[in-house]
Amino acid sequence: MTQDFDVIGALTRFSVGTIDGRDAMMVIELATTPDEFARGIRHQMPIAMTPAHARELGNALLLAAEAAQMGEAVSSAVN
């Protein structure tokens, strides 16, 4: 199976919750091309994670948001 990692989707919506009160769950909705965005086409991706991963993700997103507001260079860090 090949993946095209050159495509960056635009986040259009997200929701979060838990699965059976034990694992964290998030559903992201995105458009994968400018044309899809303009036409209103969206793809949903449900993602389950441990509470520890959810905390790490939340903290990493906060750091990235702060860096983006300050205009720092894009990071390629992956966990």
Residue pairs with C-beta under 8 A, 6 or more apart in sequence:
7 32
7 33
9 30
9 31
9 32
9 43
10 30
10 31
10 37
11 28
11 29
11 30
12 29
12 30
12 31
12 37
12 42
13 28
13 29
13 42
14 26
14 27
14 28
14 29
15 26
15 27
16 24
16 25
16 26
16 27
17 24
17 25
17 26
18 24
18 25
19 25
19 48
23 48
23 49
23 50
23 51
24 48
24 49
24 50
24 51
24 53
24 54
25 46
25 47
25 48
25 49
26 46
26 47
26 49
26 54
27 44
27 45
27 46
27 47
28 44
28 45
28 47
29 42
29 43
29 44
29 45
30 42
30 43
30 45
31 37
31 41
31 42
31 43
32 43
35 41
36 42
49 57
53 79
56 79
60 77
60 79
64 75
67 75
